[in-house]
């Protein structure tokens, strides 16, 4: 600690150089924070998913349907507590650019299974009494400026009505996840009554896309999933049952290998940066050879002098990383929410941890050669440098 | 004239002394190489995607989808509608007089991928026996074409690369049946190579479908599109959208390509700012190590402008080297690589293409970073007082 003023003075020996180096490292950690945050955010969202819930879907594809009669049969599988169903409606509002998903379901049993799906009691009651009623995720409502009482017409891309029209009109009777403290997990979709969909649609009557089965014990998840799939084996609609976490991960994987893509970018950024920081450090050590000679003359050991170099690099990298990650934390919730996967969430803490870890590693690597140089320096050489 | 000679002289001295400052000079090169490599790679994904989808498209083909559906797989066309479409004007007739109309059904089926074995969606396209008049580019390269009325499929080249156990002779199980792979096909490198093809009627009965997904027709010329479209629009029994095939595929790639372009410019832009700081650093230190030298030149009569120009030329040369290196890295590592993207409805394999326009874009970015990275240090070098600089000695 007593060397702090010395380190500080070393950093500010060439202010412009230090500031420019810090800024370029800040930029790198800003990118790292946001990109890695997105990946961790997906993982976080997946981890919030329960392993005591199973998703049953058609083995062929998520958008193929199954008879609604499966519900009662799944409910009888030992270990299954309750079952709910949902039917996906891929939609846009006014312009194909404004895409979102909607689900036809029975709200009460579904919401009972998902405590985080917060809809006020009076709005739930309104859903029961309004046949074409819908509750809208709060983020979605904000996006299109929808209010309770509005009648909105959305365009469905996978369900047409009996008259051939793909336009579906709903009356908004409530919001999902509107509470201050709600996690915004059901905030980007629209939920409406299954009966309304099933009566009006031209095809696929009496079918649903997915069942959600709540089970007693997570440790029996795979046996129960097998039992469900076995029930419908060799039927016209075979099923595939996954626990919810696997389900979310498999959905993300469809988009492409995001993780590999992001990691390659981060790798390129950090490599570029390491080179830059390493160069600044060795330059700064070279400039100060006579000063290091003086320190050695005053009795500083070889190790102490090389440690000073390393710690100075750490200080530089950590300050820059802290600023970069702080900016990343400030912009991250907006960036993540714009992906419309979940609501705005804070920058995951793991990103901070990994970020500072990288900063220390970066400092150590960039100071390696200069530190060795400083260690090998003899007093005579150093002082006669000029 | 004198100024020109001075500029050349100082620039030559500067460039010749780069090897002595190789470490700091490399900072500019490496920084810019990083920016250019990331920028060109991500842009190559976007252009690759556009190219893969555009390859499929022909001006003289039109696609008929049910009104408002965003893609073939989400569309549905009944047999009655099909008859009305076949009767429309402008459709090319084959030698037997039949219209070149291909009603198709699209099914997404989940199958294990190569490598990790995770399931992904494969698009299976059901075709009627008449499809050859509409899609002549489909060529069998191994085995034979599927037969009608039986559980057989042929697999596209890219789909074969992506999915496991789909060699000729294998069977794939989906929709409650075993489907024998009897052949492999190419399709001019377009998006259909990421699909499998089978008999429409057999696939529809297996998937319990009564409706086709979409209809593709070949027109007798590309000018027949408008009359064809008008005729379908004014038919009260039809609720359909008619698009040229080119328009359809442009629309399909637009969103993802735009997203990739945003990612490329945002990430590349932020990295460029970082590289700019690195370039400034390098050039400031290049100028400061030469303080005495520059002051000496000024003292013996060299002007300020030649000094400024020489510093900026140095920055440009280093930036150029970096850009070439970055472009080369992107080309060597990623050109021709395939990545797959898509969603629940089907995966598309896209080949990255690092071409000249992208390299040019990278060069431009590098030049801009080099320009600003050189400008401020150059001004500082020119402004410093000769007397003060020489007194340092």
Interface residues (C-beta under 8 A of the other chain):
Chain A: X16 X17 X20 X21 X23 X24 X25 X27 X28 X30 X31 X35 X59 X60 X61 X62 X63 X64 X90 X92 X96 X97 X155 X157 X158 X160 X164 X165 X166 X203 X234 X235 X236 X237 X238 X240 X250 X251 X253 X254 X255 X256 X257 X261 X264 X265 X268 X269 X271 X272 X273 X275 X276 X279 X280 X282 X283
Chain B: X23 X24 X26 X27 X30 X31 X33 X34 X35 X37 X38 X41 X42 X66 X67 X68 X69 X70 X71 X74 X76 X107 X108 X109 X110 X118 X119 X120 X121 X174 X175 X176 X207 X208 X210 X211 X239 X255 X267 X270 X271 X273 X274 X275 X277 X278 X280 X281 X284 X285 X339 X340 X341 X342 X343 X344 X345 X347
